[in-house]
Amino acid sequence: MKKVRLGIIGLGAQGGAYAEFIAENRVTNVEIGAICDIDTDKEAVAKEKYSDVPFYDNYIDMIEGGNIDAVVTCVPHYLHPEMGIEALKRDIHALVEKPAGVYTKQVTELNEFAATKPELTFGIMFNQRTNELYQKVKAVIDNGEIGNIRRTNWIITTWWRPQGYYDQSSWRATWEGEGGGVLVNQAPHQLDLLQWICGRPKKVYSNVKYGYQRDIAVEDEVTTLLDYGNGATGVFITCTHDIMGTDRLEIHGDKGKIVVDDSKKVTIKRMHKSEKEMSDTMAWADVTKLFMGGDLSEVYSEEVLEFESVWGAQHTAVMENFAANILDGTPLLAPGSDGIHGVALANAIHLSSWLGKEVELPIDEEVYLSELNKKIEAGRRNPVKK
């Protein structure tokens, strides 16, 4: 096999973009094997753009059709685990979109089944893991260059969505259709990166607002306190109503600090001595002198790096890596099993707000699912008027 024949399930915005990337030879080791969509209008689109590619209106038929080696699931969130399992059952490699699912119980089922098929490749579209900026930040943390993390702060409010965005379809921004708002639709990449780089929190306490600035049932404003269980804490803030949004990540360690602005510029300050060593050894007179115009280069060095990102390049990098794992065993940048961590954190944030208290991770999957079903049923009885 020289190229992986990829079956694209869902020819919407994301699936359509992936098809174009592949057709433009931007994914060197992948070709389009088949396309599937339940919307019959999409067949005409597919035939016009990709005339030689088989089209299906049922994904099981596509999986069993003999035209593909792998699938990518560009469908609503609830369907990712189901489709991943059905593909793996039939010895088809699976690349699921983010999030891996809506609730951890269904993602656990996907992970457990995937574990029974170790010969198959199971990945997730965490394209930000291929971003050189975040790879650099992770390397600095992993190498201990700023010491042990004491605090993390991420404000990611650049997700402005007007009411018209939510009014496009009745399933949008509903508990039954999407399973959540900004946490499951816009911010999964940041929830993944935060844990991938800084480690998984042990507890969360959240203040979440539902339909705060938009006529929707799900969350459009989130403020969460993270407790990493070792003394380190964090704050995660996101929303969809800030037209002048902020994207700023700060990671404070006992030997330095990292600041990421707009996911483009990173400033790394590396201290020559740890904060504790300075506290234990510096006389107050020296401290006063230092912070009244002294030379701060005596305390830390500073590195500023800027990164440019071509839209789509990170997605194609994940697809190439996924295919390379199938073809020659190249290690996965984003193993599918990692998808549960972001879902678990999103679930914990929801559950904390629903119960009005701090919750520990891992959460009780049955309690979360019970509370989610209550939200779904309430939405059926009293749908938001749009």
N, C-alpha and C positions, 0 to 999 in steps of 0.2 A: 504494500500500500504506500503510494507516494503522497496522496492527499486524503484527508478525511472528508467523506461525503456527509455534509451537515443537513439535517432536516430542521427547518425553521417552523416552529409552531406559533402561529400568530403573525400576520403580516400588517401589524399596526405601525405606529411610529418607530418603536424599537426594532421589531422584526424587519420592517422595511429598511431601516438603516443598516442592519447587519447584512441583509441581502445585497444592498448596494456596495458595502465595503468589500464583500467577497467577489461580487461581479467585477469590481474595479481592480481586482488582484491586490488589494491591500492586506489580505490575509494569505500569505504565501502557501500555506500547507492545508488550505481548506477550499472545498468547492461546494456549491449548493446542490444537495442531493434531491431534495423535495421541499415543497412548501405546503403548509396546511393552515386553513382558516375556516371557521364556521360561517363567516360572512360570505355569501355567494358572490357579492360584488367584487371581492378581492381576487376571485379567480380570473376575471378579465384583466385586472391590474397585473397579476402574476404572468399571465400568458403574453401580455404586451411587452413586459420588461424582460421576462425570463422564459422565452418560448419553448426551450428544450427541457425545462424543469417540470417534473410531474407535480400536479396539484391535487391535494386531498381536502375533503371537508370533514374528515374524521381522523384524529391524530393516531388512533390505534391502527387504522388502515395504513397510515403512512409508516408507522413503526414496523408493521408486518409486511410492507410492500417490497422489501428487498433493494430499495434505492439508497438507503442511508446507513451510515455507521454510527452516527451520534445525533442528538437533538439539542436544541436550545429552546427554552420555554418562555416565550414572550407573551405571556397571558396574565390574567388577574392573579393576584397573590395567593389566594386560596388554592389555586390549581397546581402550583409549582411542585409540592410534594407528591401529589397523586400522579402527575405526568412523569416525574422523575422515577418513581417506583415502577410504573408501567413500562417505561423504556428499559430500565435495568433488568426487569423480569425477562425481557426478550433479548437480552445480551446486547443492548444498544447503549452506548456511552451517553451520559447525561450532563449537560451544562445548564443549571437552573439560573434564572434571573434572580436579582435581589428584590425583596427579601426572600429567604428560603421558604417562607410560609408566613402565616398570620400568627399562629400560636405554637408554642414549643412542642406540644404533644404530637402534632402532625409532623413537625420537623424531626422529632426524635424517631418516629416511625420510618421516615425517609433515611435517616442516618443509619439506623439499625439494619434496614434492608440493604443499603449500599455496602455495609460491612460484610454482608454475606456474598458479595460479588467483588472481591478484591482484584480480580483480573480486569475489571472494567474501570474506566475513568469517570470520576464523579467530581464535577467542579461547580463553582458559583461565580457569577459575573460581578466580582468585587474589583471593578476596573481601577479604582483608586489605589489599589495595592501595586499597580504598575507605574504609578506616578512617581517620578524620580525625586520630587520634593519629599514625599512621605516616606519613601525608601531611605532617604538621607536621614530624616528625623528618627526613624526606627533604628538605624544603624548607630546613631549617636547615643540613643538610650541604651541599646543592647550592649554597646561597648563600655558603658559606665562613664561616659565623658562628662555628664552633669550629675553623676552620683545617683543616689536613691531618690526616687520621685517623692516629693512632699505634697504637691498640689497640681491639679489640672483644671483648666478653664477653657471651655469651647463655646463661643457664641457663634452660631451659624443661623443667621436670620435672612439669608439672601434668597429665600424661596418665595418671593412675592407671587401670589396667585390671586387674581381678581375673581369676583363672583362668577363671571362668565366661564371661567375655567371649570368650576364645579358644576355649572349648569349644563355642560355639554352632554352628560349622560346621567340617567337616574341612578346608576350604580356607584357613581363617584361619591367619595366622602360619606359613605354609609358603612355601618358596621357589617351589614350582610354582604355588600359588594366589594369593599376594599379591606375591611377589618381594622380600620384606623385612619388617621390623617397624616400629619407631617412625619410622625415617627415611622410609619410603614411605607410611605410613598416618596417623600423627599429626602429624609435624613438617614436611611439605612447605611449609606456609605460612611458617614461620620461615626455612627454607632459602631460599625466594624473597625474603622481606623483607630478609634479611641482605645478599644480593647486590644487590637493587634499591636499597637505601639506601647500603650501604658499598662496593660494588664486589665483583668476583669474585676469590676467592683464586687464587693461582698454584700453591700446593702444600698438601697436607694430610698430617698424620700422626695416626693415630687408634688409640685403644684401645676396642675394641667387644666387648661380651659378648653371647653368643648363648644364650638360654635360661638367663639368669643367675638370675632370681627367679621365672620362670614355666616351665612345661613346654611349651616351644615351640622350634621350630628356628631362628627368626630373632632379630634383635637386640632386646633390651629395655633396654640400657644403652649409651650412647655418650658418649665424651669425645674431642674432636678439637682438635688444634692447627692453626690456619690461618696461612698465610704469604702475604701479599698481594703479595710480590715487590718492594716499595719500602721495606722496613724495618718496615712495620706488621705486627702479628700479631693473632691472635684465638684465642679458645677458644669452642667450642660444646659444650654438655652437654645431653643429653636422656635420658629414660628413661620407663618405664611402670609402675614399682613404688613410686613415692614418693607415699604417700597425703597427705603434707603438702608438696606440691610447690611449687616456686618458678618464677616467671616474671619475670626481671630481665634487661634489656638495658642494657649500659653501652658508650658510645662515647666514647673519649678522643681529643681533638684537641690540636694544639699551641697552640690559643687557647681551649680550653674543654672542656666535658664534657656529655654527655646521659645521663640515667638514666631508663629506663622501668620502672615497677613494675606488674606484673599487667596489662599492656596497657591500663591505665586512667589512670595518672598519669605525666606526663613532667616532669622537672626539667632545665632548661637553664641551665648556667652559662657565661657569656660573659666571657672575660678581657679586660681593658682593653689589655693588652700580651701579646704571645706569650710562651710559657714561655721560649724562648731569649733574648728581649730582657730578660726579668726576670733570667735567670741571668747574662747578660753585664753587667748594669748595677747590680744590687743589691749593696750591701755586706753582709757577714755580720751586722753589728750590726743592720741594718734587717730582715734575715730573722728574726733572733732575736726582735726586738721584735714583728714581725708575727704570729709563730706562738706567742707567749706572751701572747695576749689582745688583739692588735692588731685593727684594723678591716679585716676581709676584704673589705668593700665597696670598698676601695681597689684590690683585686686583680680582682674579678669582680662582675658583676651576676647575679642569679638570678631565673629565671622558672619558676613552677610552674603547670602546666595539668592539669586533670582532664577526662576525656571519658567520656560515657555511651554505651553501645552497645545498641541494641535487637536482640535475636536475630533473624537473618534479614535485617535491613536491608542488611547488606553484600552478601549473596548477591543480593538483589533489585537492588541498585545495579549489580552486574556484569551482570546480565541486561538491565537497562534500557540500560546503556552499550553492550552488545553489539548490542542491537536498534537503538539510535540510530545505530550505525555502519552497519548495513544500510540504515536508512531515509533517513539524511541525511548520512552520512559523518563523524559525530562521532568524533574520535580515540579509539582503544581505550585503556582504562586497563591492560588486561592482554592484550596481543597473544599469540596462541597460540604464536608462535615463541619467546617468553620462557620457555616451560615447560621447555625443555631445560636451562636453567642449574641449577635445583634438582635435576633428575635427575642431571646431571653431578656435582654436589657429593655427592649421596648415593652415587652409584657410586664416586666417589673415596674416600669414607670407608670404604665396604665393602672396596674393593680394597686400601687401605692396611692394613687389619686382616688381610685374607686373606694378603697377601704379607709382612706384618710389616716394612714399610718405608714411608718417605715416598714419595708419588706426586705427579706433576705433572699439572696440568690444562692442556689437555684430556687425558683418559686415553686409553689405547689401547682402542677399543671392542671389538675382537676378543678381547683378553686378558680384559676384564671379562666378556664374554658366555661365554667358555670356562669361567671360574671359576664363574660363576652356574650354568651347566649342570651342573657337577660337584656343586654344592649340591643342585640339583634331583634329580639321579640318586641321590645319597646319601639324600635324603629319601624317594625311592620305595623304596629297599632297606630303610631303617630308619626308618619313620615314628615320630614322637613319640607315645608312648602317652598318650591322653587319657582 
